[in-house]
Amino acid sequence: MSSKVLIEVADLNFAYPDRPKVLNNFNLTWRAEERIGLAGPNGVGKSTLLFLIMGLLKAQSGVIEIFGKQRREEKDFQAIRPQMGFVFQDANDQLFCPTVADDLAFGPLNLGLGHDEIHRIVERVLARLGLMGFEHRVTYDLSGGEKKLVAIGSALSLNPRLLILDEPTANLDPVTVARLEGVLAESGLPYLVVSHDHEFLDRVTTRRLEIRPNLS
């Protein structure tokens, strides 16, 4: 029996204003047991696809079905974004609170969780990231690798059903990449990850897709 489909994308088309189409009748089926790697040259629409799935961009045509329901309008995506842990390519686009603990607590706070529960979540996520003692560190002063880990932690703090990561290893040293791989493995979550690092994708994914340039 086939496992549950998390996300179904059918005949998706998208073009930025005054530019050639980047996604042309794109299709994707993502099942619950899968950890999918998405590769391809710059400019073929990898990040664009992630933004469409998150509802941060709107396709010209096509269907996006998430958790069994079609998602068309902002309200459709807003209802499920906390369940999809999204990690931006640039951690600075994601981290905006004064301290690490504040960034990790931001999502749970907006979900209306209580102070004690939020404190437990922050402690648990810091332990998973190997960043115990970072609670009061100023986010701005962290290294690039530390910022990336905190960005992933901010997604994990929402207890999502899946993760979506855009170039998570960009500009990271091998030690931090290894820590990142451990965090992903220990999460137990399905994820979709965009990366130019094919060796990384080989290690952390169960299936790889290649987006080719649209020549039409």
LINGI-V977061 format. One record per helix or strand of 3 or more residues. SS is the DSSP state (2 for helix, 1 for strand). FROM is the first residue (numbers start at 1). LEN is the number of residues. If there is no record, write none. Layout:
ss = {SS | SS}
from = {FROM | FROM}
len = {LEN | LEN}
This chain:
ss = {1 | 1 | 1 | 2 | 1 | 2 | 2 | 1 | 2 | 2 | 2 | 2 | 2 | 1 | 2 | 1 | 2 | 1}
from = {5 | 21 | 35 | 46 | 61 | 74 | 81 | 84 | 91 | 100 | 115 | 139 | 144 | 162 | 174 | 190 | 198 | 207}
len = {11 | 11 | 5 | 8 | 6 | 5 | 3 | 4 | 3 | 11 | 15 | 3 | 13 | 5 | 14 | 5 | 7 | 4}
